[in-house]
Amino acid sequence: MTSQCNRILRNYRNVAPTKFHSFNQKVKTALAEKMRFPDSIWSADATLLPSYLSASDKHDALYHESMLGSRLVIAERALLQAQLVVYLDEIAALLEMAAVRTPDILVASGFDVVKERRGR
C-alpha cells in the first residue's frame, strides 16, 4: 500500500473569488514565515516566493476594492487570480518535492492535503 499523504489537493483552481481570497491569505501567511520553510526549497526559482507574495498583496487590495462593484477592478482581480493559480501550482509542486524528505512541510504550508486512503 502506498501512502498518498505527500500530495497537495489543488482545489483552489476553480473556486469563487471569496473562497479563493481566504484560501490565498491562509497560504500567504503560512509561506511568509521564514522559519517553517528552508531556503533550499526556493533555490530552484528564487523569484517565485517574492513574486507570489507581491501578487497576493495586490490581489488582497483588489479583492477589497472590488467589493464596491467596479467592473474594471473585478476584471483585474480575475486576471490576477488566474496568475496566482499559476504561482500556487508552481509552489505546490516545489512543496511536494520537498515533502519527500520532510512530510510535515505540507501541513505547515496552508494548502489542503490529500487524505490517505486505506485499502482492504
BELGILIN-V908314 format. One record per residue. N is the residue number from 1. SS is DSSP state (helix for helix, strand for strand, loop for the rest). PSI is psi in radians with two decimals (999 if undefined). BURIAL is I if it has 16 or more other C-alpha atoms within 10 Angstrom, else O. Layout:
# BELGILIN-V908314
n=[N & N]
ss=[SS & SS]
psi=[PSI & PSI]
burial=[BURIAL & BURIAL]
This chain:
# BELGILIN-V908314
n=[1 & 2 & 3 & 4 & 5 & 6 & 7 & 8 & 9 & 10 & 11 & 12 & 13 & 14 & 15 & 16 & 17 & 18 & 19 & 20 & 21 & 22 & 23 & 24 & 25 & 26 & 27 & 28 & 29 & 30 & 31 & 32 & 33 & 34 & 35 & 36 & 37 & 38 & 39 & 40 & 41 & 42 & 43 & 44 & 45 & 46 & 47 & 48 & 49 & 50 & 51 & 52 & 53 & 54 & 55 & 56 & 57 & 58 & 59 & 60 & 61 & 62 & 63 & 64 & 65 & 66 & 67 & 68 & 69 & 70 & 71 & 72 & 73 & 74 & 75 & 76 & 77 & 78 & 79 & 80 & 81 & 82 & 83 & 84 & 85 & 86 & 87 & 88 & 89 & 90 & 91 & 92 & 93 & 94 & 95 & 96 & 97 & 98 & 99 & 100 & 101 & 102 & 103 & 104 & 105 & 106 & 107 & 108 & 109 & 110 & 111 & 112 & 113 & 114 & 115 & 116 & 117 & 118 & 119 & 120]
ss=[loop & loop & loop & loop & loop & loop & loop & strand & loop & loop & loop & loop & loop & loop & loop & loop & helix & helix & helix & helix & helix & helix & helix & helix & helix & helix & helix & helix & helix & helix & helix & helix & loop & loop & loop & loop & loop & loop & helix & helix & helix & helix & helix & helix & loop & loop & loop & helix & helix & helix & helix & helix & helix & helix & helix & helix & helix & helix & helix & helix & helix & helix & helix & helix & helix & helix & loop & loop & loop & loop & helix & helix & helix & helix & helix & helix & helix & helix & helix & helix & helix & helix & helix & helix & helix & helix & helix & helix & helix & helix & helix & helix & helix & helix & helix & helix & helix & helix & loop & loop & loop & loop & loop & helix & helix & helix & helix & helix & loop & loop & loop & loop & strand & loop & loop & loop & loop & loop & loop & loop]
psi=[2.25 & 2.58 & 2.36 & 0.29 & -0.03 & 0.59 & 2.51 & 2.32 & 2.09 & 1.07 & 0.10 & -0.10 & -0.72 & 1.08 & 2.86 & 2.72 & -0.65 & -0.78 & -0.68 & -0.73 & -0.81 & -0.69 & -0.80 & -0.68 & -0.64 & -0.80 & -0.74 & -0.76 & -0.73 & -0.76 & -0.40 & -0.34 & 1.91 & -0.42 & -0.46 & -0.55 & 2.11 & 2.72 & -0.36 & -0.44 & -0.70 & 0.05 & -0.43 & -0.67 & 1.64 & -0.35 & -0.12 & -0.92 & -0.85 & -0.66 & -0.74 & -0.79 & -0.69 & -0.69 & -0.61 & -0.70 & -0.73 & -0.69 & -0.68 & -0.78 & -0.76 & -0.62 & -0.82 & -0.60 & -0.57 & -0.25 & -0.32 & -0.23 & 0.16 & 2.17 & -0.61 & -0.74 & -0.67 & -0.72 & -0.72 & -0.68 & -0.70 & -0.71 & -0.73 & -0.60 & -0.71 & -0.68 & -0.68 & -0.59 & -0.70 & -0.80 & -0.76 & -0.64 & -0.75 & -0.76 & -0.71 & -0.72 & -0.76 & -0.73 & -0.62 & -0.65 & -0.70 & -0.45 & -0.21 & -0.70 & -0.69 & 1.59 & -0.39 & -0.23 & -0.51 & -0.65 & -0.65 & -0.21 & -0.35 & -0.21 & 2.76 & 2.36 & 2.49 & 2.30 & 2.53 & 2.35 & 2.43 & 2.34 & 2.99 & 999]
burial=[O & O & O & O & I & I & I & I & O & O & O & I & O & O & O & O & O & O & O & I & I & O & I & I & I & O & I & I & O & I & I & O & O & O & O & O & I & O & O & O & O & I & O & O & O & O & O & O & I & O & O & I & I & O & I & I & O & O & I & I & O & I & I & O & O & I & O & O & O & O & O & O & I & I & O & O & I & I & O & I & I & O & O & I & I & O & I & I & O & O & I & I & O & I & I & I & O & I & I & O & O & O & I & O & I & I & O & O & I & I & I & I & I & O & O & O & O & O & O & O]
